[in-house]
Amino acid sequence: MAVTDLQVQTALKELVDPNTQKDFVSTKSVRNIKVDGSNVSVDVLLGYPAQSQLATIKQQIEDKFRTIDGVTGATANVSFKIVSHSVQRGVKLIPNVKNIIAVASGKGGVGKSTTAVNLALALSAEGARVGMLDADIYGPSQPTMLGITDKPESTDGKNLEPLMGHGIQAMSIGFLIDVETPMVWRGPMVTQALEQLLNNTNWNDLDYLVVDLPPGTGDIQLTLAQRVPVTGAVIVTTPQDIALIDARKGLKMFEKVGIPIIGVVENMSLHICSNCGHEERIFGEGGGERMCKDYNVEFLGALPLDGAIRADTDSGKPSVVSDPDGRVTEIYKQIARRVAVKIGETAVDHSNKFPNIVISNT
């Protein structure tokens, strides 16, 4: 009995992508089903970076095909492609940047910058081209976290070339000032500085630009949210009530300016004693998940209170770089894939596919 396309499609509908939690057919990932006698092949194009997952998904599909009666040969070619997705209306897009992810927190001290840099590095480790914009003008920390001590150069006297750190492009006010120089600036100056860092950097073909926003929900954050073309926002919090109160304010701010909330990351969720292994939830339990249920947003993941995470970022080699196969890195990668999947599920931006129409008098 000959194998049919329908059998192959049915098999693919029964398979769940571990990252999207949906089957490969409904996510429109399936391309070019070919049946040649007892041999079956298919191309699967994922909409998110998943370098570490390609072999597993390939094996998953090929094993499923071999359960079809009559199939003796099975081949799955799995790859990914990242496209631009829509942003809030009326905001000018940034050349050579497909998607912008804002990482925010309602208050300082919750590990926002650490989460931002590891998210960026995790997306890069999964095969995406990634940039990091340190928008925390008053307290730039990305130069230290990425281990970058150089100053950016300008070839035309107007635009800056991004610096490279662990394979990602980076720009920060911290590259331009002395590390001990305080930024005694009012809001409008900070906003202007950030816009210049964003628009006057020669970003090179980025799939994702991760923006590490200053903590809080004041005038500066609101202005940034209205002027930066953000694809989606990630809110960072800790389980304690006082942090969650401010995290909720941050979430509501993004909702008001029409920026989708990708999800919530809970930092310092669990402390494991390095001596005895005793587990203790120092800052409370389940706060991030309760917040997500209240606002119907996704809980992206929880990270432990681990001294190694702090030590790694202080040394200029964040966890994803210093311990690429470790437990913490795997959590960051899971969060990164979910962020990319959530972005992939939003509306596609087609503006770059249409030519500009110029009407002139002749």
C-alpha positions in Angstrom: 0.0 0.0 0.0 1.4 3.4 -1.1 2.2 6.1 1.5 0.1 9.2 0.9 0.6 12.9 1.7 -2.4 12.7 3.9 -0.8 10.1 6.1 2.3 12.3 6.4 0.3 15.4 7.3 -1.7 13.4 9.8 1.5 12.3 11.5 2.8 15.9 11.6 -0.5 17.0 13.2 0.1 14.5 16.0 3.5 15.9 16.8 3.8 18.8 19.2 6.7 21.3 18.9 8.2 21.4 22.4 8.8 25.1 22.1 5.4 26.3 20.6 3.3 23.6 22.3 1.5 23.3 19.0 1.7 20.9 16.1 3.9 21.6 13.1 1.0 21.9 10.7 -1.1 24.5 12.6 2.0 26.7 13.0 2.5 26.6 9.2 6.0 25.2 9.7 5.7 22.4 7.2 7.1 22.8 3.7 7.6 20.5 0.7 6.2 17.1 1.7 7.6 14.5 -0.7 6.6 10.9 -0.9 8.8 8.7 -3.1 7.6 5.1 -2.8 8.5 4.1 0.8 10.6 7.2 1.4 9.2 10.3 3.0 10.9 13.8 3.3 9.7 17.1 4.6 11.1 20.6 5.2 10.2 22.2 8.5 10.8 26.0 8.8 10.6 27.3 12.4 9.7 30.9 13.1 12.1 31.2 16.0 15.8 30.6 16.6 16.4 27.0 17.9 19.9 25.9 17.1 20.1 23.6 20.1 16.7 22.1 19.2 17.1 21.3 15.5 18.6 17.8 15.9 16.0 16.8 18.5 13.0 18.0 16.4 14.5 16.3 13.3 14.8 13.0 15.2 11.2 13.5 16.6 9.7 13.9 13.1 11.7 11.1 11.5 10.8 8.7 14.3 7.2 9.6 13.8 7.3 9.0 10.0 8.8 5.5 10.6 5.6 4.6 12.5 3.6 5.0 9.2 2.9 1.7 7.5 5.0 1.3 4.4 7.6 4.0 5.3 11.2 2.7 5.3 13.1 5.9 4.8 12.4 9.2 6.6 14.1 12.6 6.2 13.3 15.9 8.0 15.2 19.0 7.1 14.6 21.4 10.0 15.7 25.1 9.9 14.5 28.5 11.1 13.9 31.9 9.7 13.3 35.1 11.7 11.2 37.9 10.2 10.0 41.4 11.3 6.9 41.7 13.4 4.6 44.7 13.8 5.2 47.4 16.5 3.1 50.1 18.0 1.5 52.5 15.4 3.2 55.7 14.4 6.7 54.9 15.5 9.6 55.1 13.1 11.3 51.7 12.5 15.1 51.3 13.0 17.0 50.3 9.9 18.6 46.8 10.0 16.6 45.8 13.1 13.8 43.2 12.7 12.5 43.0 16.2 13.0 45.0 19.4 12.5 43.4 22.8 12.2 45.8 25.8 13.3 44.3 29.2 11.8 46.3 32.0 11.1 46.2 35.7 9.0 48.4 38.0 11.8 48.8 40.4 15.6 48.4 40.6 17.4 45.5 42.2 15.4 42.7 40.7 18.0 41.5 38.2 16.6 43.2 35.1 20.0 43.9 33.5 21.3 40.4 34.2 18.2 38.9 32.7 18.5 41.2 29.6 22.1 40.3 28.9 21.5 36.6 29.4 18.4 36.7 27.2 20.3 38.4 24.4 23.2 35.9 24.7 20.7 33.0 24.8 19.0 34.2 21.6 22.4 34.5 20.0 23.4 31.0 21.2 20.2 29.7 19.5 21.4 31.1 16.2 19.9 34.6 16.0 21.7 37.8 15.2 21.3 39.9 18.4 22.1 43.4 19.6 22.0 44.9 23.1 21.1 48.5 23.7 21.8 49.6 27.3 19.0 52.2 27.8 19.8 52.6 31.5 21.5 56.0 31.0 21.9 56.7 34.8 23.3 53.3 35.6 24.7 51.6 32.5 25.8 48.1 33.4 26.1 46.3 30.1 29.7 47.3 29.4 30.8 45.5 32.6 28.4 42.5 32.0 29.6 42.0 28.5 33.3 42.6 29.4 33.7 45.5 26.9 36.2 48.2 27.7 36.7 49.7 24.2 35.2 53.0 22.9 32.9 52.9 19.8 34.3 54.4 16.6 32.5 56.5 14.0 33.4 56.3 10.3 31.3 59.3 9.2 31.4 61.5 12.2 27.6 61.0 12.8 26.9 57.3 13.5 28.6 54.9 15.9 29.7 51.4 15.2 28.4 48.9 17.8 31.0 47.1 19.9 31.0 43.3 20.0 30.7 41.3 23.2 30.5 37.5 23.1 29.1 37.6 19.6 26.4 40.2 20.1 26.4 43.9 19.0 26.2 46.4 21.9 25.8 50.1 22.5 25.7 51.9 25.8 26.3 55.4 27.2 28.8 53.6 29.4 31.0 53.2 26.4 31.2 57.0 26.0 31.8 58.2 29.5 34.2 57.3 32.4 32.9 54.5 34.6 32.7 56.8 37.7 31.1 59.8 35.9 27.6 60.4 37.2 24.9 61.2 34.6 23.4 64.4 36.2 20.8 64.8 33.5 17.2 65.8 33.4 14.6 63.6 31.6 14.6 65.3 28.2 18.4 65.0 27.9 18.2 61.3 28.8 15.5 60.7 26.2 17.5 62.5 23.6 20.6 60.5 24.5 18.8 57.2 24.2 17.3 58.1 20.8 20.7 59.0 19.5 22.2 55.7 20.8 19.3 53.8 19.1 19.1 55.7 15.8 22.7 56.7 15.3 24.2 53.2 15.8 25.0 51.2 12.7 23.3 48.0 13.7 24.2 45.2 11.4 21.3 43.0 10.2 19.8 42.2 13.6 17.0 39.7 14.2 16.5 41.0 17.7 17.6 44.1 19.6 17.3 43.7 23.3 16.8 47.0 25.1 17.7 47.1 28.8 15.3 49.8 30.1 15.9 51.9 33.2 13.8 50.7 36.2 10.5 52.4 37.0 7.5 53.8 35.2 8.1 57.5 35.1 8.2 60.1 32.3 11.5 58.7 30.8 10.1 55.2 30.5 6.8 56.3 29.0 8.6 58.5 26.5 10.9 55.6 25.5 7.9 53.3 25.1 6.3 55.8 22.8 9.3 56.5 20.6 11.1 53.2 20.3 9.5 50.7 17.9 9.1 47.8 20.4 7.8 44.4 19.2 7.1 43.3 22.8 8.2 43.7 26.4 9.5 41.3 29.0 8.8 42.2 32.7 11.3 41.1 35.3 10.3 40.8 39.0 11.1 38.9 42.1 8.4 36.9 44.1 8.2 39.4 46.9 5.1 41.5 47.1 6.8 44.9 47.1 8.5 44.0 43.8 5.3 42.6 42.3 3.4 45.9 43.0 5.9 47.8 40.9 6.1 45.1 38.2 2.3 45.4 37.8 2.7 49.1 37.2 5.3 48.4 34.6 3.1 45.9 32.8 0.1 48.4 32.8 2.4 51.1 31.4 3.2 49.0 28.3 -0.4 48.0 27.9 -1.4 51.7 27.8 1.1 52.5 25.0 0.0 49.5 23.0 3.1 47.4 23.4 2.4 43.6 23.7 3.6 42.0 26.9 5.6 38.9 25.9 5.7 37.6 29.5 7.1 37.8 33.0 10.4 36.4 34.3 10.7 35.8 38.0 14.2 36.3 39.4 15.6 35.0 42.7 12.8 32.5 42.9 14.6 29.8 44.9 17.8 29.8 46.9 19.8 26.5 47.2 22.4 26.5 49.9 25.8 25.9 48.4 26.9 23.9 51.5 24.0 21.7 52.4 21.7 21.9 49.3 18.7 23.1 51.4 16.1 24.9 49.3 14.5 28.0 50.6 12.2 30.6 48.9 13.6 33.7 50.6 11.5 36.2 48.7 8.2 34.3 48.8 6.6 31.9 46.4 4.5 32.0 43.3 4.2 35.8 43.0 5.2 36.0 39.4 2.8 33.2 38.4 -0.1 34.8 40.2 0.6 38.1 38.5 0.5 36.4 35.1 -2.8 34.8 35.9 -4.2 38.2 37.0 -3.2 39.8 33.7 -3.5 36.8 31.4 0.2 36.9 30.3 2.7 34.1 30.0 5.0 33.1 32.9 8.3 32.7 30.9 10.3 31.1 33.7 11.9 31.3 37.1 15.6 31.7 37.9 17.3 30.7 41.2 19.0 33.1 43.6 22.5 31.8 42.7 25.8 33.5 43.6 27.3 32.2 40.3 24.9 34.3 38.2 26.1 37.4 40.0 29.8 36.4 39.8 29.5 35.6 36.1 28.0 39.0 35.1 30.5 40.9 37.4 33.4 39.1 35.6 32.1 40.1 32.1 31.1 36.5 31.2 27.4 36.0 31.9 26.1 32.6 32.7 25.1 31.7 29.1 28.7 32.3 28.1 30.6 31.0 31.2 28.6 27.8 31.7 26.9 27.1 28.3 25.8 23.6 29.3 24.7 24.5 32.9 21.2 24.4 34.5 20.9 28.2 34.6 21.9 28.6 30.9 19.2 26.0 30.0 16.6 28.1 31.8 17.7 31.3 30.0 17.6 29.4 26.7 14.1 28.1 27.4 13.0 31.7 28.2 14.7 33.0 25.1 12.9 30.4 22.9 9.5 31.2 24.4 10.2 35.0 23.9 11.0 34.3 20.2 8.0 32.0 19.8 5.7 34.6 21.3 7.1 37.3 19.0 6.7 34.8 16.1 3.0 34.5 16.9 2.4 38.3 16.5 1.4 40.0 13.3 4.1 40.1 10.6 5.4 43.5 9.5 5.1 43.7 5.7 6.2 47.4 5.4 9.6 46.5 4.2 8.2 44.5 1.3 6.5 47.5 -0.3 8.5 50.2 -2.2 8.3 53.8 -1.2 6.0 55.7 -3.6 7.3 59.2 -4.4 5.1 61.6 -6.3 7.0 64.5 -7.9 6.2 67.2 -10.3 7.8 66.7 -13.7 
